[in-house]
């Protein structure tokens, strides 16, 4: 029974305590339930097989639409410490990722300066993805790739020769073009790199960046590339890009091109600022509706809110829940709730 002098403030504290106690076990039990998710035999690449483009969808070897969900690594020259076999394995086993993205830095001390060192990091991730059965996006992480066409062709020729017979590989020849012409600048670059890749690999997916930081998918859809298994890159950051960008994506889908979100953040376009979970949920609803695959930016311990790891988190996985950022906790839960779990 409540005493006569029980203050409203004390009542408020009791209310908060009751809410806290009643919520806490729910959170813990949902994590336990997640861990009990039944594991399928094999791995994601065995399960879906070689991917293709069919109309405005990516489809599996049974021509069924497939939606991949996973993580993008950060610029290789700055956070290359995470480009390890163990991190890829952890992202599969603990996050249930079925795709990762290796972001080969090109400028700013990247491949143009240290081709062998940067390439080796990407090859480590590719080899790990093949070993553990994930798809891997090989991303030429550049904002000025039209200035580096020769180098891009050399790199992608090497990747296609070495790995083109593996269903795991997805090529991404141009991360984020800036505000330059699709038809006169970006499209000819892609067509040249596609021709090089197709010399050695006739079939794996090639996802092509679009103007305005890979947002102008509607412009690309008006003047599409020629070739098979070609799709277009859509990037968004939930704090900045909202319904108007989803509308552009809808225009592109209605022109019958396939899209892939090779990179998105839960934050502002800077990669920092508040984590906007409500707008990200709107994006997830859109991506789920249209079966659009995605990778979240990024596997990094940089002090910025889009990074999924807190500073000094291990470079070999085994991350504790307390080592994940707000965005990392949110994204991990999303992937675990929707992706199949494999042994
Ligand atoms: Mg192939």
Boltz pocket constraint, residues with backbone or C-beta under 6 A from the ligand:
constraints:
  - pocket:
      binder: B
      contacts: [[A, 163], [A, 164], [A, 165], [A, 166], [A, 201], [A, 202], [A, 203], [A, 204]]
      max_distance: 6.0
